[in-house]
């Protein structure tokens, strides 16, 4: 699963076999909630919350009561307590729609069922209040996790320990193992999510398709080859770990994300003046600094690290593709803990970056033949936004402009025989007699 770093062979060839990528008390609470007893609306029958389907079946068979859209009820226990109290105060027919089955058949075969749904304003308000309460609880929990500096966990792929904030582990998994569960700020109940993923790996299950394999090596090969180093967005078991699923009552994350597109299509407005593209963050070559604008990241690298990509482009007269190779070369050398200037090897990225700064190697490049190689056409990090900001050499553009300004004067072909003897194109001019 880990992104493989190629070892140096006898011919000093490096290879990265896989693409790289840039970067709680919930379990106890969840367990206690699952074991919490929920009582029937109309009798003393009860069942654990984790077995609410059995209680719903009891309601239908014993009391002919059907609750609509149960999956959209944020707090099933509170919902049941509320309506149990209301049903004890007034007849059920005041709140539920009555549905008669087999209405055209004999009277003895007819049955009446009671539908409790959000068509009733009181039920709708209750559901919205429960949803709002759940959202507030989730946001409070998320903020606690974001501020928590006592997080401690071992990476499920390489057993490296991480302490401090959860984002360090999540970014490590995305960057070093090409496994991303999303932005840390979009996740809630992070510990429970990681527990779930670790259980699947311990059971030799693929995290995406959930097939079971005979050993870890086979599982890793499968997830790498099938590009299953991710979780399945269609698996709703993961919905509870993402804040977006708590935002609006009755809407999945897919519906929330697609709302803007539907509004644009319904509006039929051709005015795109207020359209704003989602910013793409570029990552510094020498640290984890990110910026939404390329000018800011260029300025950061120049001021913080003394690296001036524009200057190198002009001095070396680099074309667009040569700039791509250079960026990928530097990325790869640093990732492999090697100084790109002197090729000295170190034990960690921090050490090689310290060496590059102390030795003054930031703007020192090896021979062009070292990095101007076809293998560096391929990005070291597959989502490297810095590559998208590279431009053609200014000298190249100036030369193109100059060539475009040179007038082209046609030769005088009034005397074809003279032209055939003196023109540099004389071998291309055919004898008219042969035409």
PADOPA-82825 format. One record per residue (C-alpha): residue number from 0; x, y, z. Coordinates in Angstrom, 2 decimals. Example, Ala and Ser with C-alpha at 12.3 -4.5 7.8 and 13.67 -1.06 7.14 Angstrom:
<rs>
 seq    east   north      up
   0   12.30   -4.50    7.80
   1   13.67   -1.06    7.14
</rs>
This chain:
<rs>
 seq    east   north      up
   0    0.00    0.00    0.00
   1    2.80    2.41    0.70
   2    4.09    4.39   -2.22
   3    7.19    2.47   -3.23
   4   10.41    4.40   -3.30
   5   12.77    2.91   -5.81
   6   16.21    1.96   -4.62
   7   19.28    3.10   -6.51
   8   20.57    0.38   -8.79
   9   24.05   -0.16  -10.11
  10   23.29    2.21  -12.99
  11   22.09    4.87  -10.54
  12   18.55    4.61  -11.91
  13   15.66    5.56   -9.64
  14   12.05    4.60  -10.00
  15    8.86    5.29   -8.10
  16    6.57    2.37   -8.82
  17    3.38    4.06   -7.68
  18    2.05    7.64   -7.92
  19    2.32    9.77   -4.79
  20   -0.22   12.31   -3.53
  21    0.05   15.47   -1.44
  22   -1.56   15.54    1.48
  23  -12.29   11.09   20.68
  24  -14.90    9.55   22.68
  25  -17.18    8.65   19.83
  26  -16.68    4.89   19.95
  27  -17.89    4.72   23.58
  28  -20.81    7.05   22.87
  29  -21.82    5.12   19.77
  30  -21.71    1.84   21.65
  31  -23.88    3.18   24.48
  32  -26.39    4.64   22.03
  33  -26.63    1.34   20.15
  34  -27.44   -0.48   23.40
  35  -29.99    2.13   24.50
  36  -33.49    0.73   24.84
  37  -36.30    2.20   22.73
  38  -39.89    1.64   23.84
  39  -42.89    1.11   21.57
  40  -45.26    4.02   20.97
  41  -48.34    2.15   22.19
  42  -47.15   -0.55   24.61
  43  -44.26   -1.56   26.85
  44  -42.42   -3.56   24.20
  45  -38.81   -2.37   23.82
  46  -35.66   -3.17   21.85
  47  -32.08   -1.87   21.65
  48  -31.59    1.02   19.26
  49  -29.32   -1.19   17.16
  50  -32.35   -3.46   16.59
  51  -34.87   -0.76   15.77
  52  -36.04   -2.70   12.71
  53  -37.47   -5.33   15.05
  54  -39.39   -2.62   16.89
  55  -40.68   -1.17   13.61
  56  -41.84   -4.66   12.61
  57  -43.63   -4.94   15.96
  58  -45.40   -1.61   15.32
  59  -46.68   -2.79   11.96
  60  -47.77   -6.28   12.99
  61  -49.20   -5.52   16.43
  62  -50.45   -1.93   16.14
  63  -50.75   -1.35   12.36
  64  -48.55    1.76   12.69
  65  -46.11    2.70    9.92
  66  -43.45    5.40   10.39
  67  -42.39    6.97    7.10
  68  -38.76    7.76    6.18
  69  -37.26    6.33    9.36
  70  -33.73    6.77    7.97
  71  -34.25   10.56    7.97
  72  -34.98   10.72   11.69
  73  -31.84   12.08   13.35
  74  -32.65   10.83   16.88
  75  -34.96    7.82   16.77
  76  -35.14    7.42   20.56
  77  -36.27   11.01   21.15
  78  -38.70   10.74   18.25
  79  -40.34    7.65   19.75
  80  -40.54    9.21   23.24
  81  -42.21   12.33   21.87
  82  -44.92   10.47   19.97
  83  -45.52    7.97   22.78
  84  -46.37   10.93   25.01
  85  -48.60   12.53   22.36
  86  -50.46    9.25   21.66
  87  -51.16    8.90   25.38
  88  -52.79   12.36   25.35
  89  -54.94   12.11   22.19
  90  -56.29    9.43   19.84
  91  -53.83    8.21   17.21
  92  -56.20    9.22   14.43
  93  -55.55   12.89   15.24
  94  -51.95   12.53   14.10
  95  -51.83    9.69   11.59
  96  -53.28    9.22    8.15
  97  -55.54    6.17    8.00
  98  -54.89    3.76    5.14
  99  -57.48    1.06    4.47
 100  -56.19   -2.06    2.72
 101  -58.30   -4.29    0.46
 102  -60.99   -1.61    0.44
 103  -62.90   -3.29   -2.40
 104  -62.97   -6.70   -0.66
 105  -65.09   -8.15    2.10
 106  -65.25   -6.14    5.31
 107  -63.68   -8.91    7.36
 108  -60.55   -8.75    5.15
 109  -60.15   -5.02    5.34
 110  -57.48   -3.60    7.64
 111  -56.67   -0.08    8.76
 112  -53.05    1.08    9.00
 113  -51.88    4.34   10.56
 114  -49.18    6.33    8.74
 115  -47.04    8.71   10.77
 116  -45.12   11.00    8.43
 117  -43.85   14.55    7.94
 118  -46.99   15.53    6.02
 119  -48.20   16.37    9.53
 120  -46.69   19.80   10.39
 121  -46.02   18.72   13.98
 122  -44.04   15.70   12.78
 123  -42.11   17.79   10.28
 124  -41.16   20.35   12.95
 125  -40.07   17.56   15.30
 126  -37.83   16.01   12.65
 127  -36.25   19.36   11.83
 128  -35.60   20.10   15.51
 129  -33.96   16.72   16.01
 130  -31.87   17.27   12.90
 131  -30.75   20.71   14.10
 132  -29.84   19.32   17.51
 133  -27.82   16.52   15.92
 134  -26.03   19.00   13.64
 135  -25.05   21.16   16.62
 136  -23.70   18.11   18.44
 137  -21.71   17.01   15.37
 138  -20.21   20.47   14.83
 139  -19.25   20.67   18.50
 140  -17.59   17.25   18.27
 141  -15.81   18.23   15.06
 142  -14.44   21.40   16.69
 143  -13.15   19.38   19.64
 144  -11.32   17.04   17.25
 145   -9.87   19.95   15.28
 146   -8.54   21.54   18.48
 147   -7.37   18.27   20.04
 148   -3.57   18.15   20.34
 149   -3.50   14.89   22.33
 150   -4.28   12.70   19.33
 151   -2.08    9.59   19.21
 152   -2.30    6.82   16.67
 153   -0.20    4.49   14.51
 154   -0.52    4.60   10.72
 155   -2.44    1.54    9.54
 156   -0.11    1.14    6.54
 157    3.43    1.68    7.84
 158    3.09    1.59   11.67
 159    4.64    5.05   12.04
 160    3.40    6.81   15.19
 161    1.71   10.22   15.06
 162    0.91   12.54   17.93
 163   -0.58   16.00   18.13
 164   -3.42   16.69   15.72
 165   -5.32   14.15   13.62
 166   -4.48   16.07   10.45
 167   -0.84   14.94   10.65
 168   -1.86   11.30   10.28
 169   -4.49   11.93    7.61
 170   -2.09   14.06    5.56
 171    0.63   11.40    5.96
 172   -1.66    8.67    4.62
 173   -2.63   10.85    1.65
 174    0.91   11.94    0.89
 175    2.92    8.78    1.53
 176    0.38    6.04    0.85
 177   -1.91    7.68   -1.74
 178   -4.87    6.95    0.54
 179   -7.11    9.92    1.22
 180  -10.35    9.94    3.21
 181  -10.88   13.64    2.46
 182   -9.86   16.90    4.07
 183   -9.44   16.60    7.86
 184  -11.79   19.56    8.44
 185  -14.62   17.69    6.67
 186  -14.39   14.65    8.94
 187  -16.05   14.01   12.29
 188  -15.63   11.04   14.65
 189  -12.20   10.51   13.12
 190  -11.10    7.86   15.62
 191  -14.14    5.73   14.89
 192  -13.54    6.07   11.14
 193   -9.93    4.92   11.49
 194  -11.05    2.04   13.73
 195  -13.50    0.94   11.04
 196  -10.84    1.04    8.32
 197   -8.30   -0.82   10.46
 198  -10.81   -3.59   11.22
 199  -11.35   -4.10    7.50
 200   -7.61   -4.32    6.85
 201   -7.16   -6.70    9.80
 202   -9.89   -8.87    8.27
 203   -8.00   -8.74    4.93
 204  -10.83   -6.77    3.32
 205  -10.37   -4.31    0.47
 206  -11.38   -0.86    1.70
 207  -13.22   -0.09   -1.54
 208  -14.88   -3.27   -2.86
 209  -14.71   -5.11    0.51
 210  -13.63   -8.40   -1.03
 211  -11.67  -10.66    1.32
 212   -8.22  -11.97    0.41
 213   -6.03  -14.78    1.72
 214   -3.13  -12.62    2.93
 215   -1.97   -9.01    3.25
 216    0.35   -9.15    0.25
 217   -2.47  -10.20   -2.07
 218   -4.71   -7.52   -0.57
 219   -2.09   -4.80   -1.11
 220   -1.50   -5.87   -4.71
 221   -5.23   -5.85   -5.39
 222   -5.78   -2.38   -3.93
 223   -2.80   -1.00   -5.86
 224   -3.63   -2.56   -9.24
 225   -7.37   -1.88   -9.04
 226   -6.80    1.64   -7.65
 227   -8.88    0.73   -4.61
 228   -6.77    2.78   -2.20
 229   -9.85    4.77   -1.22
 230  -13.19    4.29    0.44
 231  -16.35    3.70   -1.54
 232  -18.49    6.86   -1.58
 233  -21.54    4.70   -2.30
 234  -21.12    2.85    0.99
 235  -23.48    4.70    3.34
 236  -21.81    3.19    6.40
 237  -19.24    6.00    6.02
 238  -21.83    8.80    5.85
 239  -21.78    9.42    9.59
 240  -18.10   10.40    9.44
 241  -18.61   13.38    7.11
 242  -20.17   16.65    8.25
 243  -21.87   17.25    4.91
 244  -24.31   14.41    5.64
 245  -25.70   16.28    8.66
 246  -26.36   19.60    6.94
 247  -29.90   19.27    5.60
 248  -32.80   17.03    6.53
 249  -33.50   14.33    3.98
 250  -30.60   15.13    1.66
 251  -27.59   12.96    0.94
 252  -24.14   14.43    0.28
 253  -24.61   13.76   -3.45
 254  -27.83   15.80   -3.48
 255  -26.23   18.66   -1.55
 256  -23.28   18.80   -3.97
 257  -25.50   18.70   -7.06
 258  -27.87   21.47   -5.89
 259  -25.85   24.30   -7.38
 260  -25.79   22.65  -10.81
 261  -29.56   22.11  -10.76
 262  -30.15   25.75   -9.85
 263  -27.97   26.91  -12.75
 264  -29.82   24.67  -15.21
 265  -33.22   25.76  -13.91
 266  -32.27   29.42  -14.05
 267  -31.17   29.31  -17.71
 268  -29.06   32.38  -17.11
 269  -26.14   32.86  -19.48
 270  -24.46   35.43  -17.24
 271  -21.25   33.87  -15.89
 272  -19.87   37.10  -14.44
 273  -20.22   35.88  -10.84
 274  -18.73   32.44  -11.49
 275  -15.69   31.62   -9.39
 276  -13.47   28.61   -9.90
 277  -12.50   26.47   -6.94
 278   -8.91   27.39   -6.03
 279   -6.19   24.82   -6.64
 280   -3.47   24.88   -4.00
 281    0.14   24.49   -5.08
 282    2.66   23.02   -2.64
 283    6.14   24.44   -2.08
 284    9.10   22.39   -3.32
 285   10.85   22.60    0.05
 286    8.13   22.55    2.71
 287    4.41   21.88    3.17
 288    3.37   25.50    2.57
 289    0.36   25.71    0.25
 290   -1.07   28.68   -1.62
 291   -4.17   29.22   -3.75
 292   -2.31   31.50   -6.16
 293    0.86   30.63   -8.01
 294    2.40   34.06   -7.49
 295    2.17   33.57   -3.73
 296    3.88   30.18   -3.84
 297    6.62   31.57   -6.12
 298    7.13   34.48   -3.71
 299    7.17   32.11   -0.73
 300    9.85   29.87   -2.31
 301   11.95   32.91   -3.21
 302   11.77   34.65    0.17
 303   11.66   31.63    2.48
 304   14.03   29.27    0.66
 305   15.90   31.46   -1.84
 306   14.63   29.44   -4.80
 307   13.69   31.47   -7.88
 308   12.10   29.33  -10.58
 309   11.59   32.33  -12.88
 310   15.30   33.15  -12.71
 311   16.28   29.57  -13.54
 312   13.87   29.56  -16.46
 313   15.46   32.67  -17.95
 314   19.08   31.75  -17.18
 315   18.81   28.24  -18.59
 316   16.34   29.19  -21.33
 317   13.99   26.44  -20.20
 318   11.06   25.40  -22.34
 319    7.76   24.44  -20.75
 320    8.58   20.73  -20.84
 321   12.04   21.28  -19.38
 322   10.46   23.16  -16.46
 323    8.13   20.20  -15.93
 324   11.11   17.83  -15.86
 325   13.01   20.07  -13.45
 326   10.13   20.35  -10.97
 327    9.49   16.60  -11.07
 328   13.21   15.90  -10.67
 329   13.51   18.12   -7.57
 330   10.31   16.65   -6.09
 331   11.57   13.10   -6.60
 332   15.06   13.71   -5.22
 333   13.72   15.35   -2.05
 334   11.13   12.61   -1.60
 335   13.94   10.06   -1.81
 336   15.94   12.07    0.79
 337   18.71   12.99   -1.63
 338   20.20   16.40   -2.42
 339   19.39   17.19   -6.04
 340   22.58   19.28   -6.39
 341   25.28   16.97   -4.99
 342   23.35   13.67   -4.85
 343   24.25   13.10   -1.17
 344   21.82   10.71    0.51
 345   20.16   11.35    3.91
 346   17.92    9.41    6.25
 347   14.94   11.79    6.18
 348   13.41   14.64    4.20
 349   14.06   17.02    7.07
 350   17.79   16.23    6.94
 351   18.12   16.68    3.19
 352   16.22   19.99    3.29
 353   18.47   21.19    6.12
 354   21.54   20.20    4.07
 355   20.26   21.96    0.91
 356   19.77   25.20    2.85
 357   23.06   25.05    4.82
 358   25.18   24.04    1.83
 359   23.69   26.75   -0.38
 360   22.46   24.18   -2.88
 361   18.99   25.69   -3.33
 362   19.77   27.27   -6.70
 363   22.45   24.75   -7.68
 364   21.46   22.23  -10.33
 365   23.39   19.22  -11.62
 366   24.28   18.76  -15.29
 367   21.30   19.20  -17.58
 368   21.63   15.59  -18.72
 369   20.86   14.47  -15.14
 370   17.37   15.93  -14.95
 371   16.46   16.57  -18.61
 372   15.32   12.97  -19.06
 373   12.03   11.52  -20.39
 374   11.28    9.81  -17.06
 375   10.70   13.24  -15.49
 376    7.82   13.99  -17.83
 377    5.75   12.01  -15.33
 378    4.78   13.87  -12.14
 379    6.23   12.70   -8.86
 380    2.99   13.73   -7.14
 381   -0.03   13.06   -9.32
 382   -1.93   16.10   -7.97
 383    0.98   18.55   -8.20
 384   -0.77   21.85   -9.00
 385    2.59   23.63   -9.39
 386    2.97   21.96  -12.80
 387   -0.23   23.66  -13.98
 388    1.29   27.11  -13.44
 389    4.39   26.67  -15.58
 390    4.64   28.81  -18.73
 391    6.75   28.86  -21.86
 392   10.14   30.60  -21.79
 393    9.91   34.35  -22.32
 394   12.89   34.17  -24.68
 395   11.06   31.57  -26.73
 396    8.03   33.81  -26.98
 397   10.20   36.79  -27.97
 398   11.87   34.75  -30.71
 399    8.49   33.67  -31.98
 400    7.36   37.27  -32.06
 401   10.51   38.30  -33.94
 402   10.08   35.54  -36.49
 403    6.51   36.64  -36.96
 404    7.69   40.20  -37.83
 405   10.12   39.24  -40.64
 406    8.61   40.15  -44.06
 407    8.49   37.44  -46.71
 408    9.39   38.69  -50.24
 409    8.40   36.56  -53.19
 410   10.92   35.83  -55.95
 411   10.48   37.34  -59.38
 412    9.44   34.51  -61.72
 413    9.05   36.61  -64.86
 414   12.29   35.14  -66.26
 415   12.01   31.46  -65.42
 416   15.27   30.42  -67.15
 417   17.32   32.88  -65.12
 418   15.54   31.75  -61.97
 419   16.37   28.13  -62.71
 420   20.09   28.95  -62.85
 421   20.34   31.25  -59.83
 422   17.64   30.28  -57.34
 423   18.37   28.01  -54.39
 424   15.17   26.26  -55.35
 425   16.38   25.52  -58.89
 426   16.18   21.77  -58.32
 427   12.53   22.08  -57.36
 428   11.53   24.09  -60.45
 429   10.23   21.87  -63.19
 430   10.87   22.43  -66.86
 431    7.75   23.94  -68.35
 432    8.22   21.80  -71.38
 433    7.51   18.79  -69.22
 434    4.26   20.20  -67.88
</rs>
